[in-house]
Amino acid sequence: MMTDAQEKLKRILVEEFEIDAGLIRPDAHLLDDLDIDSIDAVDILARLRELTGKSLPSEALRSVRTVGDVIALLDGD
């Protein structure tokens, strides 16, 4: 079962970045597997802020490499 954070992230990646839902798994690397670059990552962060109401610092993205890292960032706040 997916957490709320996972569902929101998956929805953003599928609907706004047109990524195949089957590719979105915790170990998927944002750049190598999903072709999400740093500009896209900032856009994702902004959408997640809107959807979750959480304040996610841009600096936090420096350590994010996988879908699982993004989920951990969301769940850890």
C-alpha positions in Angstrom: 0.0 0.0 0.0 1.3 3.4 -0.9 1.6 6.3 1.5 0.0 9.6 0.8 3.4 11.0 -0.1 4.0 8.2 -2.6 0.6 8.7 -4.2 1.1 12.5 -4.6 4.6 12.1 -6.0 3.5 9.4 -8.4 0.5 11.6 -9.6 2.9 14.5 -10.2 5.4 12.4 -12.1 2.7 10.7 -14.3 0.4 13.7 -14.9 2.8 16.6 -15.2 6.0 14.9 -16.4 4.4 12.1 -18.5 6.5 9.4 -16.8 5.2 5.8 -17.2 3.7 4.8 -13.8 5.5 1.4 -14.1 8.9 3.2 -13.9 8.1 4.9 -10.7 9.4 2.8 -7.8 11.4 3.7 -4.7 14.7 2.7 -6.2 14.2 4.6 -9.5 16.9 7.1 -9.9 15.5 10.5 -10.8 18.0 11.4 -13.5 19.1 8.1 -14.8 15.8 6.2 -14.8 13.2 9.0 -15.0 15.1 11.7 -16.8 14.3 14.3 -14.1 16.9 17.0 -14.2 17.5 19.7 -11.5 15.1 22.1 -13.0 12.4 19.5 -13.1 13.2 18.6 -9.5 12.6 22.2 -8.4 9.2 22.1 -10.2 8.4 18.8 -8.4 9.3 20.3 -5.1 7.1 23.3 -5.7 4.1 21.1 -6.6 4.7 18.9 -3.5 4.7 22.0 -1.4 1.4 23.0 -2.8 -0.1 19.5 -2.4 1.2 18.7 1.1 1.5 22.1 2.6 4.9 21.1 3.9 7.8 23.5 3.7 10.5 21.6 1.9 13.8 23.5 1.7 15.4 23.6 -1.8 18.7 22.6 -0.2 17.2 19.3 0.7 17.1 18.4 -3.0 20.9 18.2 -3.0 20.8 14.8 -1.3 17.8 13.4 -3.2 18.7 10.9 -5.9 15.8 8.4 -6.0 12.0 8.4 -5.7 12.5 6.8 -2.3 14.7 9.8 -1.2 11.9 12.2 -2.2 9.4 10.1 -0.2 11.7 9.9 2.8 12.0 13.7 2.6 8.2 14.1 2.6 7.6 11.6 5.3 10.4 12.9 7.5 9.0 16.4 7.9 
